[in-house]
Amino acid sequence: MNSQEVLSLYETVSEITGEMLVAAQKRDWEQLVVLESRVAGHVSSLKTGEEPTALTGATRLRKVQIIQKILAHDRLIRDITEPWMAELAILMNSTGTERKLSQAYGGKYAG
């Protein structure tokens, strides 16, 4: 892959992570998973196709800016998803505990 193709892939990843942020803000978890899968495919392409060559000048600066934007999107997405994941874990633990109590006491527990 030449440097322009690499930059184009990074741009695409940046655009998709922007879409992921919107999905997270809307709490559209299914769309977030779909977009995350698309990002993973592009990242895989970068891992296998990006030559370890030193970029210079404007190309290097552009790549750094794109990566910074991707990382900013990632941080904002995590700020939204991590509390939701914690809530989900609590809910799942609560449901599991209720089920165990119900099994142990023959359905007499009314949590």
N, C-alpha and C positions, 0 to 999 in steps of 0.2 A: 504494500500500500504506500502511495506517495503521501507527502505531508498534507496536501489539500484533501485527500480522501480521509486521512486521519482526523483532520480538523472538522470535516463534515460529519463524521461519526460522533465526535465529541459534541458538536452542535446538536445533533439529533438526540443524544442522551440528555443534554441540557433541556431541550424542549420537552422531552417525555417526563423528566423529573419535575418540570414545571406543571405539567398535567397531573402528575402524581400528587403534587402539593394541593392543587385544586380539588382533586378527589378526596384527599384526606380532610381538607377543610369542610367538605360537604358530607363527610363520614360515609362516602361511597366506597366501602371496603372491597367490594367485588371489582370495581373499576381499578382500584389501587393495585390489586393483585395482578390484574391483566397487564397494566402498565409496567409493573415491576418485572414481569416476565419479559416484556419487550426490552427493557433496559438491560436485563441479564444477557439477552441475545447479542445486543450491540457491544456490551463489555467483553463478551467472549470473543467477538470478532476483533476487537481492539487488542486483546491479549495475544491472539494468534497472528494478527496481521500487521501490527504496528512494529516497524523496525526500530531498534534501539539507536537511533541517530540523533545527534544534537541539533536542536532547532535554534535558529538565530533570529534576531530582530523582531519584526512584527508578527511572524508566525509563532515564535515562542511566546510573546506577550499575549497573543490571542488565545493560545492553548491554556496558559495560566489563568486568564480571565474566565474561560469556559469552565475549567475545573473548579475554580472558586465559586462560580454560580451553581454548579452541580452540588458542591459541598454545602452551600447555603440552603439549597432546596432540601437536601438530605436532613440537615439539622432541624429545619422547620417541620418537616414531615415527622421526624422522631418526636419533636415537642408535642405533636398532636397524637401520634399513635401510641407512645409509651404509656401515658396515663390511661388510655382506653384499654390497652392490653392488661394493665394492672387491675382495672375494674373487671375485665373479663375473667381474669384468674381468680379474683375474689368470688365472683358469681359462680364459677365452675366449682370452686372448693365448697361453697355454701350448698350447692345442689348435691354434690357428692356426699357431704355430711348428712344432709336431710335424707338422702337415699339410704345411707348406712343405718341411721337411726330408725327409719321406717322398717328396714329389714330386721334389725335387732329387736324391735318392740312390736312387730307384727302390724305395722301401719297405724299404731295408736299414737304415734308422735305427730303432732300437728304444728310443725315449725312455723 
